[in-house]
Amino acid sequence: MLNEFKSFLLKTNALALAIGVIIGAAVGKVVSSLVADVLMPVIGLGIPGGAWRELNWVLTTNPDGSVKSAITYGAFLGNVVDFVIIAFVVFMITKSLLKPAPAPAAPPTKKCPECLEEIPAAARKCRMCSSPA
């Protein structure tokens, strides 16, 4: 049973997926901390009021004047800004770590001397004009 489970993990790449999820969660925490603790205080300096995440649109109030229900658009805008920054940082990390695969080499060809059609380099006869290549 244990060998069967080990075989399952190795054949289906489940172990690699699990490791990727764990590393992804750890990177997510680091990037979230970067945004919340380093970037957002600097961004908050440039935005008037500083407490822009607490902005809301009051819908109803209690008799004592406190807010009963409100649309907290500041929190929503803060989450959108967090998402954009996190997505950009993850994009930059991914772009720096993953290099594109080189393009596959084109099969060797040559031009037919009669019709100038591309033919395989090993061809002895042109398939278009039937002349010897």
C-alpha positions in Angstrom: 0.0 0.0 0.0 2.8 2.4 0.9 4.7 1.6 -2.4 1.5 2.1 -4.4 1.0 5.5 -2.7 4.7 6.5 -3.4 4.2 5.4 -7.1 1.1 7.5 -7.3 2.9 10.6 -6.1 5.8 10.1 -8.5 3.7 9.2 -11.6 1.1 12.0 -11.3 3.5 14.7 -10.2 1.3 15.3 -7.2 4.4 15.8 -5.0 5.7 18.5 -7.4 2.2 20.2 -7.3 2.1 20.1 -3.5 5.6 21.6 -3.3 4.5 24.3 -5.8 1.4 25.1 -3.7 3.5 25.4 -0.5 6.1 27.6 -2.1 3.4 29.7 -3.8 1.7 30.3 -0.4 5.0 31.3 1.1 5.8 33.7 -1.8 2.3 35.1 -1.5 2.9 35.9 2.2 6.2 37.6 1.4 4.7 39.7 -1.5 1.6 40.6 0.6 3.9 41.8 3.4 6.0 43.8 0.9 2.8 45.5 -0.3 1.2 46.1 3.1 4.4 47.0 5.1 6.7 48.7 2.6 4.8 50.0 -0.5 1.4 51.0 0.9 2.8 53.4 3.6 4.7 55.2 0.8 1.6 55.2 -1.4 -0.5 56.5 1.5 1.8 59.5 1.8 0.9 60.6 -1.7 -2.8 60.2 -1.2 -4.6 63.0 0.6 -6.0 62.1 3.9 -3.8 59.0 4.4 -6.7 56.8 5.7 -8.2 56.3 2.3 -8.9 52.6 3.0 -11.5 53.7 5.5 -13.5 55.8 3.0 -17.2 54.8 2.8 -20.5 55.9 1.5 -23.0 56.0 4.4 -26.4 54.5 3.5 -28.1 54.6 6.8 -27.3 55.8 10.3 -28.4 54.9 13.8 -30.4 57.4 15.9 -27.2 58.2 17.8 -25.5 59.2 14.6 -23.2 56.2 14.2 -23.1 54.4 10.9 -25.6 51.6 10.5 -24.7 50.5 7.0 -22.2 51.8 4.5 -20.5 50.9 1.2 -16.8 50.7 2.1 -15.4 51.6 -1.2 -12.0 52.5 0.4 -11.5 48.9 1.4 -12.4 47.8 -2.1 -10.0 50.3 -3.8 -7.3 49.2 -1.3 -7.8 45.5 -2.3 -7.7 46.5 -6.0 -4.4 48.4 -5.5 -3.0 45.4 -3.5 -4.0 43.1 -6.3 -2.3 45.2 -9.0 0.9 45.5 -7.0 1.0 41.8 -6.1 0.2 40.8 -9.6 3.0 43.0 -11.0 5.6 41.8 -8.4 4.6 38.1 -9.2 4.9 38.9 -12.9 8.4 40.4 -12.5 9.5 37.4 -10.4 8.1 34.9 -12.9 9.6 36.8 -15.8 13.1 36.8 -14.2 13.0 33.1 -13.3 11.4 31.6 -16.4 13.2 31.9 -19.6 11.4 31.2 -22.9 12.2 27.9 -24.6 14.3 28.4 -27.7 12.5 28.0 -30.9 12.9 24.6 -32.6 15.3 24.6 -35.4 13.7 24.6 -38.8 14.3 21.5 -40.9 17.1 21.9 -43.3 15.9 23.0 -46.7 17.3 24.2 -50.0 15.8 25.9 -53.1 15.1 24.1 -56.3 17.4 25.6 -59.0 14.5 25.5 -61.6 11.4 26.7 -59.8 13.0 28.2 -56.6 10.5 26.2 -54.4 11.7 25.2 -50.9 12.5 21.4 -50.7 14.0 19.2 -48.1 17.9 19.3 -48.1 18.1 15.5 -48.7 15.7 15.6 -51.7 17.1 14.4 -55.0 14.1 15.6 -57.0 11.8 18.6 -56.7 8.2 17.7 -55.9 6.8 20.8 -57.7 8.6 20.7 -61.0 10.2 17.2 -60.9 13.6 18.6 -61.8 16.7 17.1 -60.2 17.7 19.0 -57.1 
